[in-house]
């Protein structure tokens, strides 16, 4: 299976781009492949070729754990060769269009259009135009209905597939849920149908019978006169009425990459990533990940120790990061941290601990593993007042935040980042000003330290993003604001910070309002958004996640030309009986539970976390994780 013949390998490694092109573009190492731990196979000995795509630039895509997991899992099969492809940066994009160079995979440098599958992970809404770029540069028709037997099957996965409808016309298949469950059955079925000479449609009908697999062409949507969804139903006998998300219940019994690929150039997260658990017990009402990844499931501590050791040995990385939505909730954290401190200090490896609650234990751990002079601590209060934190079910009091800050300052930290949201449901001006007041109270904690014990001035960085309601959250019924309203809210915060005693110690940043509005449309949109997306892309929209390339005017012009009102998707509060474009997906949490949480939010009532009390969200149907603890 592995290519040992030197000449054969060199022949395979003929680059898709000439030296002349590589020398003219920024960071040519993005496109040459052959990195440490990348996999090369003999194509004459594999049955299925799978191109795994992250639709953003290489440095972003190489930081994504999900692709590393699937890449490792697929390539462990002798009959499958999984390769990688990322979005070419605009400099190479222009060259490829001019020279008619088809988009290629990094490992073999072969055109993507020659593969069996193009798998695209969809992590955030602002990459949607890049998905069309990938299809376009691959010299494939954008719409699934226009791609014949000669083209790869295009399959999407990732968190944005929990509302796949704004992309439905461009994909043959969506995989709903975690990739370690039914992908083997899916690939085996493809092999069988390919060998039998069956058509693409026949395979898709077989695939539609596999749990978690959604084939958009096999469903029809109709709309009421007011624009809301009237019906959504299968039009093919093989298609299921409801798609069940796929969940791995034993995370210590599935594939995890012990030899992750080491990029040639610095990735956004240039480190080994150790996923300690999936899911979250907290129940923040704005957080989609906290809902769709329920129930929380932990990896065994011994599994994690062994995997961490292997990854460090096989990569040479100088940092390891613990990955989870809330690392402090991992029950074996002290044991794991003690092991990592011993293991990493012997190797001169740093430990990164994101998603920790700021308490005495966490600060003690961080003081052992971080260079205090260089690092800043991050708190995510999300809202400036306790009333607002109760609305969003944050489960964090001002006392806890200020005590954590005081302990951090006493421990030698001088920089604190505070993350907030503006535009949350029921928000008042007092809540907005509360962001400035909380930042001021944190700064005061620093200046309570005797002057001779301080390390210069402290810096408090308060950052606000603007709220986007997401599917499968209690706020999926909530309205958004107009761009101008978001900016007015940011001005309230900015002016209030300027009025604080310690304003010179507080820096304020806020997110782009126009990006937020578009993200909200794409997050809760329906199939009619496909036309807008294609028109915006053809008019020049690309790399929308990058502020230097985002063009709001292109998107608004596309809506206008198609006669679609963007505010239909953003400004209205949804009625309780509205049919949502994503209601055909069963994600564990029930719509009834989410509706109950929406009502509790409006009343400011807190729901306890999953370890304190079960709230009957529906995730217990998976019979595992936190739902069966004790």
C-alpha positions as CSV (number, residue, x, y, z in Angstrom):
1,X,0.0,0.0,0.0
2,X,2.7,2.5,1.0
3,X,4.9,3.7,-1.9
4,X,8.4,2.7,-1.3
5,X,9.9,3.0,-4.8
6,X,11.7,6.4,-4.8
7,X,11.1,7.1,-8.6
8,X,7.5,6.2,-8.4
9,X,7.0,8.6,-5.5
10,X,8.8,11.4,-7.3
11,X,6.6,10.9,-10.3
12,X,3.6,11.2,-8.2
13,X,5.0,14.3,-6.6
14,X,5.0,16.3,-9.8
15,X,3.5,19.6,-8.7
16,X,0.4,21.0,-10.2
17,X,1.9,24.5,-10.1
18,X,5.0,25.5,-12.1
19,X,8.0,27.0,-10.3
20,X,7.3,30.2,-12.1
21,X,3.8,30.4,-10.5
22,X,5.1,29.3,-7.1
23,X,7.7,32.0,-7.0
24,X,5.2,34.7,-7.8
25,X,2.5,33.9,-5.1
26,X,2.4,34.5,-1.4
27,X,3.4,31.5,0.8
28,X,3.8,28.8,-2.0
29,X,4.2,26.2,0.8
30,X,0.3,26.3,1.1
31,X,0.0,24.3,-2.1
32,X,2.9,21.8,-2.4
33,X,1.8,19.2,0.2
34,X,4.2,16.4,1.3
35,X,4.3,17.7,4.9
36,X,5.5,15.5,7.8
37,X,2.8,12.7,8.5
38,X,0.8,13.4,5.3
39,X,-0.2,10.2,3.6
40,X,0.7,9.1,0.1
41,X,-0.7,5.9,-1.4
42,X,-0.5,4.0,-4.7
43,X,-3.7,5.0,-6.5
44,X,-3.8,1.7,-8.4
45,X,-4.4,0.0,-5.0
46,X,-7.3,2.1,-3.7
47,X,-11.0,1.9,-4.5
48,X,-12.1,5.3,-3.3
49,X,-10.4,8.7,-3.6
50,X,-11.7,11.3,-1.1
51,X,-10.7,15.0,-1.2
52,X,-11.2,16.5,2.2
53,X,-11.7,20.3,2.0
54,X,-11.6,23.1,4.5
55,X,-13.0,26.1,2.5
56,X,-10.6,28.7,3.8
57,X,-6.9,29.4,3.5
58,X,-4.4,26.6,4.4
59,X,-3.3,28.1,7.7
60,X,-6.9,28.2,9.0
61,X,-7.8,24.7,7.6
62,X,-4.6,23.1,9.0
63,X,-5.7,24.1,12.5
64,X,-9.0,22.2,12.3
65,X,-9.1,19.1,14.4
66,X,-12.1,17.5,12.6
67,X,-10.3,17.2,9.3
68,X,-7.3,15.7,11.1
69,X,-9.5,13.0,12.7
70,X,-11.3,12.1,9.4
71,X,-8.1,12.2,7.4
72,X,-6.5,9.7,9.9
73,X,-9.6,7.5,10.0
74,X,-10.1,7.3,6.2
75,X,-6.4,6.6,5.5
76,X,-6.3,3.8,8.0
77,X,-8.5,2.0,5.4
78,X,-6.4,0.4,2.7
79,X,-9.1,0.9,0.1
80,X,-9.4,4.6,0.6
81,X,-7.0,7.5,0.0
82,X,-8.0,10.7,1.6
83,X,-6.2,13.9,0.5
84,X,-6.6,17.5,1.4
85,X,-7.6,20.7,-0.4
86,X,-8.0,24.3,0.9
87,X,-9.2,27.6,-0.6
88,X,-6.4,29.2,-2.8
89,X,-5.6,32.7,-1.6
90,X,-6.8,35.5,-4.0
91,X,-3.3,35.8,-5.6
92,X,-3.3,32.1,-6.7
93,X,-7.1,32.2,-7.4
94,X,-6.5,34.8,-10.1
95,X,-3.7,32.8,-11.7
96,X,-5.7,29.6,-11.7
97,X,-8.6,31.2,-13.4
98,X,-6.4,33.0,-16.0
99,X,-4.3,29.8,-16.8
100,X,-7.3,27.4,-16.5
101,X,-5.5,25.3,-13.9
102,X,-8.0,23.0,-12.1
103,X,-8.0,22.9,-8.3
104,X,-5.9,20.0,-7.0
105,X,-5.3,17.9,-3.9
106,X,-2.1,18.5,-1.9
107,X,-1.0,14.9,-1.6
108,X,-1.2,13.7,-5.3
109,X,-1.5,17.1,-6.9
110,X,-4.3,15.6,-9.0
111,X,-7.4,17.6,-10.0
112,X,-10.3,17.4,-7.5
113,X,-12.7,16.7,-10.4
114,X,-11.0,13.3,-10.8
115,X,-11.9,12.1,-7.3
116,X,-14.8,10.0,-6.1
117,X,-15.8,12.4,-3.3
118,X,-15.2,16.1,-2.4
119,X,-16.0,16.4,1.3
120,X,-16.3,19.9,2.6
121,X,-16.4,20.8,6.3
122,X,-18.6,23.7,7.0
123,X,-17.5,25.4,10.2
124,X,-18.9,28.9,9.9
125,X,-21.4,30.7,7.7
126,X,-18.9,33.3,6.3
127,X,-17.1,30.6,4.3
128,X,-20.1,29.9,2.0
129,X,-18.8,31.8,-1.0
130,X,-15.5,29.9,-0.6
131,X,-17.4,26.7,-1.0
132,X,-18.5,28.0,-4.4
133,X,-14.9,29.0,-5.2
134,X,-13.8,25.4,-4.5
135,X,-16.4,24.0,-6.9
136,X,-15.7,26.7,-9.5
137,X,-11.9,26.3,-9.5
138,X,-12.4,22.5,-9.6
139,X,-14.0,23.2,-13.0
140,X,-17.3,21.6,-11.7
141,X,-20.8,23.0,-12.1
142,X,-21.9,24.8,-8.9
143,X,-25.3,23.2,-8.7
144,X,-25.6,19.5,-7.8
145,X,-28.3,19.0,-10.5
146,X,-25.9,20.1,-13.2
147,X,-23.1,17.7,-12.2
148,X,-23.3,14.4,-14.1
149,X,-21.8,11.0,-13.5
150,X,-18.3,12.2,-14.3
151,X,-18.0,14.5,-11.3
152,X,-17.3,13.7,-7.7
153,X,-20.1,13.4,-5.2
154,X,-20.0,16.6,-3.0
155,X,-20.7,15.9,0.7
156,X,-20.9,18.5,3.5
157,X,-20.4,18.0,7.2
158,X,-19.7,20.2,10.3
159,X,-21.8,22.4,12.6
160,X,-23.4,24.5,9.8
161,X,-25.1,21.4,8.4
162,X,-27.6,21.7,11.2
163,X,-29.2,24.1,8.8
164,X,-28.0,22.9,5.4
165,X,-30.7,24.6,3.4
166,X,-28.9,27.8,2.3
167,X,-26.3,25.4,0.7
168,X,-28.8,22.7,-0.4
169,X,-28.6,23.3,-4.1
170,X,-24.8,22.9,-4.2
171,X,-24.3,19.6,-2.4
172,X,-25.2,16.0,-3.3
173,X,-25.2,14.9,0.4
174,X,-24.9,16.2,3.9
175,X,-23.6,14.2,6.8
176,X,-25.4,15.3,10.0
177,X,-23.4,14.6,13.2
178,X,-20.1,13.2,14.2
179,X,-18.0,11.6,11.4
180,X,-16.7,8.5,13.3
181,X,-20.1,6.7,13.2
182,X,-21.5,5.8,9.8
183,X,-18.8,6.9,7.3
184,X,-17.5,3.4,7.0
185,X,-20.9,2.1,6.0
186,X,-21.3,5.1,3.6
187,X,-17.9,4.3,1.9
188,X,-18.6,0.6,1.7
189,X,-21.9,1.3,0.0
190,X,-20.2,3.5,-2.5
191,X,-17.6,0.8,-3.3
192,X,-20.4,-1.8,-3.8
193,X,-22.4,0.5,-6.1
194,X,-19.3,1.6,-8.1
195,X,-18.2,-2.0,-8.6
196,X,-21.7,-2.9,-9.8
197,X,-21.7,0.1,-12.3
198,X,-24.7,1.7,-10.6
199,X,-25.6,5.4,-11.3
200,X,-25.0,8.3,-9.0
201,X,-28.7,8.6,-8.2
202,X,-28.9,4.9,-7.3
203,X,-26.0,5.3,-4.9
204,X,-27.6,8.4,-3.4
205,X,-30.8,6.5,-2.8
206,X,-28.8,3.8,-1.0
207,X,-27.0,6.5,1.0
208,X,-30.3,8.2,2.0
209,X,-31.2,5.1,3.9
210,X,-28.1,5.4,6.1
211,X,-28.6,7.1,9.4
212,X,-27.5,10.8,9.5
213,X,-27.3,11.1,5.7
214,X,-29.4,13.8,4.0
215,X,-29.7,14.1,0.2
216,X,-31.3,17.5,-0.5
217,X,-32.5,16.6,-4.0
218,X,-34.8,14.0,-2.4
219,X,-36.8,16.7,-0.5
220,X,-39.2,19.5,-1.6
221,X,-39.9,22.8,0.2
222,X,-43.0,25.0,-0.3
223,X,-43.8,28.4,1.1
224,X,-46.8,30.4,2.4
225,X,-47.6,33.8,0.9
226,X,-45.9,35.5,3.8
227,X,-42.6,33.8,2.9
228,X,-42.5,31.3,5.8
229,X,-42.0,27.6,5.2
230,X,-45.3,25.8,4.5
231,X,-44.0,22.2,4.1
232,X,-40.8,20.2,3.8
233,X,-41.1,16.6,2.8
234,X,-39.3,13.7,1.0
235,X,-40.0,13.2,-2.7
236,X,-38.2,9.9,-2.9
237,X,-39.2,6.6,-1.3
238,X,-35.6,6.1,0.0
239,X,-35.5,9.4,1.9
240,X,-36.3,9.5,5.6
241,X,-38.8,12.0,7.0
242,X,-36.4,12.9,9.8
243,X,-32.6,12.8,9.8
244,X,-31.0,11.7,13.1
245,X,-27.7,13.3,14.1
246,X,-24.9,10.8,14.6
247,X,-23.2,10.7,18.0
248,X,-20.1,8.8,19.2
249,X,-21.0,7.6,22.7
250,X,-17.6,6.1,23.6
251,X,-14.9,8.6,22.6
252,X,-12.1,6.4,23.9
253,X,-13.0,3.7,21.5
254,X,-12.7,5.6,18.2
255,X,-9.9,6.7,15.9
256,X,-7.8,9.7,17.1
257,X,-4.8,11.0,15.1
258,X,-1.6,10.1,16.9
259,X,0.4,11.4,13.9
260,X,-1.2,14.7,12.9
261,X,0.1,16.5,9.9
262,X,2.8,19.1,10.6
263,X,2.5,22.1,8.3
264,X,5.5,23.7,6.6
265,X,4.3,27.1,7.5
266,X,2.9,28.4,10.8
267,X,-0.8,27.5,11.1
268,X,-3.2,29.6,13.1
269,X,-3.0,27.0,15.9
270,X,0.5,25.7,15.6
271,X,0.3,23.0,18.2
272,X,-0.9,19.5,19.1
273,X,-4.6,19.4,19.9
274,X,-5.9,17.0,22.5
275,X,-9.8,16.7,22.5
276,X,-10.7,15.8,26.1
277,X,-14.5,15.7,25.8
278,X,-17.4,16.7,23.5
279,X,-20.5,18.5,24.5
280,X,-21.1,20.9,27.4
281,X,-23.2,20.8,30.6
282,X,-23.7,24.6,30.8
283,X,-26.8,25.3,28.6
284,X,-26.0,28.9,27.5
285,X,-29.0,29.8,25.5
286,X,-27.1,31.5,22.6
287,X,-24.6,28.7,22.1
288,X,-25.3,26.3,19.3
289,X,-22.3,24.0,20.0
290,X,-23.5,23.5,23.6
291,X,-26.9,22.2,22.3
292,X,-25.9,20.2,19.1
293,X,-23.0,18.3,20.8
294,X,-25.1,17.1,23.7
295,X,-24.7,15.0,25.8
296,X,-21.3,15.8,27.2
297,X,-19.0,12.7,26.8
298,X,-15.5,12.4,28.3
299,X,-12.5,10.7,26.9
300,X,-10.7,8.3,29.3
301,X,-7.7,9.9,31.1
302,X,-5.4,7.0,30.2
303,X,-6.4,7.2,26.6
304,X,-5.6,11.0,26.6
305,X,-2.2,10.4,28.3
306,X,-1.2,7.8,25.7
307,X,-2.5,9.9,22.8
308,X,-0.7,13.1,24.1
309,X,2.6,11.3,24.4
310,X,2.3,9.8,20.9
311,X,1.3,13.1,19.2
312,X,4.2,14.9,20.8
313,X,6.7,12.2,19.7
314,X,5.3,12.1,16.2
315,X,5.2,15.9,15.5
316,X,7.9,17.8,17.3
317,X,5.3,20.5,18.2
318,X,6.3,22.7,21.1
319,X,2.8,23.2,22.5
320,X,-0.2,21.0,23.3
321,X,-3.7,22.4,23.7
322,X,-6.7,20.9,25.5
323,X,-9.8,21.1,23.3
324,X,-13.3,21.2,24.7
325,X,-16.2,23.6,25.1
326,X,-15.6,23.9,28.9
327,X,-12.3,22.2,30.0
328,X,-13.0,22.9,33.7
329,X,-16.0,20.5,33.5
330,X,-13.7,17.5,32.6
331,X,-13.9,15.3,35.7
332,X,-10.3,14.0,35.5
333,X,-8.7,17.4,34.8
334,X,-6.4,17.6,37.8
335,X,-5.0,14.1,37.1
336,X,-4.5,14.9,33.4
337,X,-2.9,18.3,34.1
338,X,-0.5,16.7,36.6
339,X,0.6,14.2,34.0
340,X,1.0,16.8,31.2
341,X,3.0,19.1,33.4
342,X,5.5,16.3,34.1
343,X,5.5,15.0,30.5
344,X,5.7,18.5,28.9
345,X,8.3,19.9,31.2
346,X,10.7,17.0,30.3
347,X,10.2,17.9,26.6
348,X,10.2,21.7,27.0
349,X,6.6,21.7,25.6
350,X,4.1,24.4,26.6
351,X,0.6,23.6,27.6
352,X,-2.4,25.7,26.4
353,X,-5.6,25.6,28.5
354,X,-8.4,27.4,26.8
355,X,-12.0,27.2,28.0
356,X,-11.2,27.2,31.7
357,X,-13.3,28.9,34.3
358,X,-11.2,31.4,36.2
359,X,-11.0,30.0,39.7
360,X,-8.3,29.2,42.3
361,X,-7.5,25.8,40.7
362,X,-7.3,27.1,37.2
363,X,-5.1,30.0,38.2
364,X,-2.8,27.6,40.1
365,X,-2.5,25.4,37.0
366,X,-2.0,28.3,34.6
367,X,0.7,29.8,36.8
368,X,2.6,26.4,36.4
369,X,2.2,26.2,32.7
370,X,2.2,29.8,31.3
371,X,4.7,32.6,31.1
372,X,2.7,35.1,33.1
373,X,4.6,38.0,31.6
374,X,3.4,37.1,28.1
375,X,-0.1,35.8,28.7
376,X,-3.4,37.3,29.2
377,X,-6.4,35.7,31.0
378,X,-9.7,35.4,29.3
379,X,-13.1,35.8,30.9
380,X,-16.4,35.4,28.9
381,X,-19.1,37.1,31.0
382,X,-21.0,37.6,27.7
383,X,-23.2,40.3,29.3
384,X,-22.6,43.3,31.5
385,X,-25.4,42.9,34.0
386,X,-26.6,39.9,36.1
387,X,-30.1,40.3,34.7
388,X,-28.7,39.8,31.2
389,X,-26.5,36.9,32.2
390,X,-29.6,35.2,33.7
391,X,-31.5,35.7,30.4
392,X,-28.7,33.9,28.5
393,X,-28.3,31.3,31.3
394,X,-24.6,32.1,31.6
395,X,-24.4,30.8,35.1
396,X,-21.7,33.3,36.1
397,X,-22.1,36.0,38.8
398,X,-20.2,39.3,39.0
399,X,-18.8,38.1,42.3
400,X,-17.2,35.1,40.6
401,X,-15.8,37.3,37.8
402,X,-14.3,39.9,40.2
403,X,-12.9,37.3,42.6
404,X,-11.3,35.5,39.7
405,X,-9.8,38.8,38.4
406,X,-8.5,39.7,41.9
407,X,-6.8,36.3,42.3
408,X,-5.3,36.6,38.8
409,X,-3.9,40.1,39.5
410,X,-2.5,38.8,42.9
411,X,-0.9,36.0,41.0
412,X,1.0,38.3,38.7
413,X,-1.3,38.7,35.6
414,X,-1.8,42.2,34.4
415,X,-3.8,41.6,31.2
416,X,-7.4,40.5,31.1
417,X,-9.6,39.9,28.0
418,X,-13.4,40.2,28.6
419,X,-15.8,38.9,25.9
420,X,-19.3,40.2,25.6
421,X,-22.3,40.2,23.2
422,X,-24.5,43.1,22.2
423,X,-28.0,42.8,20.8
424,X,-29.1,39.9,23.0
425,X,-32.9,39.4,23.5
426,X,-34.5,41.8,26.0
427,X,-31.3,44.0,26.2
428,X,-31.7,47.5,27.6
429,X,-29.4,50.5,27.7
430,X,-28.5,49.6,31.3
431,X,-27.3,46.2,30.1
432,X,-25.1,47.8,27.4
433,X,-23.6,50.3,29.9
434,X,-23.1,47.4,32.3
435,X,-20.3,46.1,30.0
436,X,-18.3,49.3,30.7
437,X,-19.1,49.1,34.4
438,X,-17.9,45.5,34.7
439,X,-14.7,46.3,32.9
440,X,-14.2,49.2,35.3
441,X,-14.8,47.0,38.3
442,X,-12.2,44.5,37.0
443,X,-9.7,47.3,36.6
444,X,-10.4,48.5,40.1
445,X,-9.4,45.0,41.4
446,X,-5.9,45.6,40.0
447,X,-5.5,49.0,41.6
448,X,-6.6,47.6,45.0
449,X,-3.2,45.9,45.0
450,X,-0.6,48.0,46.9
451,X,1.3,50.2,44.5
452,X,4.7,48.6,45.3
453,X,3.4,45.1,44.4
454,X,2.0,46.1,41.0
455,X,3.7,45.4,37.7
456,X,2.9,48.7,35.9
457,X,-0.5,49.5,34.5
458,X,-3.1,46.8,33.9
459,X,-4.8,46.3,30.6
460,X,-8.4,45.3,30.3
461,X,-9.5,44.5,26.7
462,X,-13.3,44.5,26.4
463,X,-14.5,43.0,23.1
464,X,-18.1,42.8,21.9
465,X,-19.5,40.6,19.2
466,X,-23.0,41.1,18.0
467,X,-25.6,38.4,18.7
468,X,-26.6,36.0,16.0
469,X,-29.5,33.6,16.7
470,X,-28.6,30.0,15.6
471,X,-30.7,26.9,14.8
472,X,-31.1,24.4,17.7
473,X,-30.8,27.1,20.4
474,X,-33.5,28.6,22.5
475,X,-32.8,31.9,20.7
476,X,-33.7,30.4,17.3
477,X,-37.0,32.4,17.6
478,X,-35.3,35.7,18.4
479,X,-35.1,38.8,16.2
480,X,-31.8,40.5,15.3
481,X,-31.0,44.1,14.9
482,X,-30.2,46.2,11.8
483,X,-26.6,47.1,11.1
484,X,-27.1,50.7,12.3
485,X,-28.7,49.5,15.6
486,X,-25.8,47.3,16.4
487,X,-23.4,50.2,15.8
488,X,-25.5,52.5,18.0
489,X,-25.2,49.9,20.8
490,X,-21.4,49.7,20.4
491,X,-21.3,53.5,20.7
492,X,-23.2,53.4,24.0
493,X,-20.6,51.0,25.3
494,X,-17.7,53.1,23.9
495,X,-19.0,56.3,25.4
496,X,-19.6,54.7,28.8
497,X,-16.1,53.3,28.9
498,X,-14.8,56.8,28.3
499,X,-16.7,58.0,31.3
500,X,-15.0,55.5,33.7
501,X,-12.3,56.4,36.2
502,X,-9.9,53.8,34.8
503,X,-10.7,54.4,31.2
504,X,-7.0,54.5,30.2
505,X,-6.6,50.9,31.4
506,X,-9.6,49.7,29.3
507,X,-9.4,49.1,25.6
508,X,-12.7,48.5,23.6
509,X,-13.1,46.5,20.4
510,X,-16.3,45.5,18.6
511,X,-17.1,43.2,15.7
512,X,-18.3,44.2,12.2
513,X,-22.0,44.8,12.2
514,X,-22.6,44.2,8.5
515,X,-20.9,40.8,8.8
516,X,-23.1,39.9,11.7
517,X,-26.3,40.7,9.7
518,X,-25.2,38.5,6.8
519,X,-24.2,35.7,9.2
520,X,-27.7,35.8,10.7
521,X,-29.3,35.5,7.3
522,X,-27.1,32.5,6.3
523,X,-27.6,30.8,9.8
524,X,-31.4,30.7,9.6
525,X,-32.0,30.9,5.9
526,X,-33.9,28.6,3.6
527,X,-33.3,27.2,0.1
528,X,-34.1,30.5,-1.5
529,X,-30.8,31.8,-0.1
530,X,-28.9,29.5,-2.5
531,X,-29.8,31.9,-5.4
532,X,-28.5,34.9,-3.4
533,X,-25.3,33.0,-2.5
534,X,-24.6,32.1,-6.1
535,X,-25.3,35.7,-7.4
536,X,-23.1,37.3,-4.7
537,X,-20.3,34.9,-5.5
538,X,-20.5,35.5,-9.3
539,X,-20.5,39.3,-8.5
540,X,-17.2,39.0,-6.6
541,X,-18.0,37.9,-3.0
542,X,-15.3,35.7,-1.6
543,X,-13.3,35.2,1.7
544,X,-16.2,36.9,3.5
545,X,-14.7,35.9,6.9
546,X,-11.7,38.2,6.1
547,X,-12.6,41.8,6.7
548,X,-10.3,43.1,4.0
549,X,-12.2,41.1,1.4
550,X,-15.8,41.3,2.7
551,X,-18.1,43.4,0.5
552,X,-21.5,43.9,2.1
553,X,-22.7,45.9,-0.9
554,X,-22.3,42.9,-3.2
555,X,-24.6,40.8,-1.0
556,X,-27.3,43.5,-0.6
557,X,-27.3,44.0,-4.4
558,X,-27.8,40.3,-4.8
559,X,-30.8,40.4,-2.5
560,X,-32.2,43.4,-4.3
561,X,-31.8,41.9,-7.8
562,X,-33.5,38.7,-6.8
563,X,-36.4,40.5,-5.0
564,X,-35.6,38.7,-1.6
565,X,-35.9,40.8,1.5
566,X,-32.9,40.2,3.9
567,X,-34.9,41.6,6.8
568,X,-37.4,38.7,6.5
569,X,-34.6,36.5,7.9
570,X,-33.3,38.9,10.6
571,X,-35.8,41.3,12.1
572,X,-38.9,39.3,13.0
573,X,-39.5,37.2,16.1
574,X,-40.6,33.8,14.9
575,X,-44.0,32.6,16.1
576,X,-44.0,29.4,18.2
577,X,-45.7,27.3,15.5
578,X,-43.4,28.3,12.6
579,X,-41.9,25.4,10.6
580,X,-38.2,26.0,10.5
581,X,-36.0,24.9,7.5
582,X,-34.0,22.7,9.9
583,X,-36.9,21.0,11.7
584,X,-36.4,17.8,9.8
585,X,-33.2,17.2,11.7
586,X,-33.3,15.4,15.0
587,X,-30.4,16.8,17.0
588,X,-31.2,15.3,20.4
589,X,-32.5,18.5,22.0
590,X,-36.2,18.7,21.4
591,X,-38.0,21.8,20.0
592,X,-40.3,21.6,23.0
593,X,-37.3,22.0,25.3
594,X,-35.8,24.8,23.3
595,X,-39.2,26.7,23.3
596,X,-39.4,26.3,27.1
597,X,-35.9,27.7,27.4
598,X,-36.9,30.7,25.2
599,X,-39.8,31.5,27.5
600,X,-37.6,31.1,30.6
601,X,-35.0,33.5,28.9
602,X,-37.7,36.2,28.5
603,X,-38.5,35.8,32.2
604,X,-34.9,35.8,33.2
605,X,-35.1,32.4,34.8
606,X,-31.9,30.3,35.1
607,X,-31.8,26.6,34.2
608,X,-29.3,24.5,36.2
609,X,-26.4,22.8,34.4
610,X,-26.7,19.1,33.5
611,X,-24.7,17.8,36.5
612,X,-26.9,19.8,39.0
613,X,-30.2,18.7,37.5
614,X,-31.5,17.1,34.3
615,X,-33.8,19.5,32.4
616,X,-35.2,16.9,30.1
617,X,-33.7,18.3,26.9
618,X,-34.0,15.1,25.0
619,X,-30.3,14.1,24.8
620,X,-30.9,11.2,27.3
621,X,-32.3,9.3,24.3
622,X,-28.6,8.6,23.3
623,X,-28.2,6.7,26.7
624,X,-24.8,7.9,27.5
625,X,-22.5,10.6,28.8
626,X,-23.6,12.9,31.5
627,X,-27.2,11.6,31.1
628,X,-26.4,8.3,32.8
629,X,-23.7,9.4,35.2
630,X,-24.3,8.1,38.7
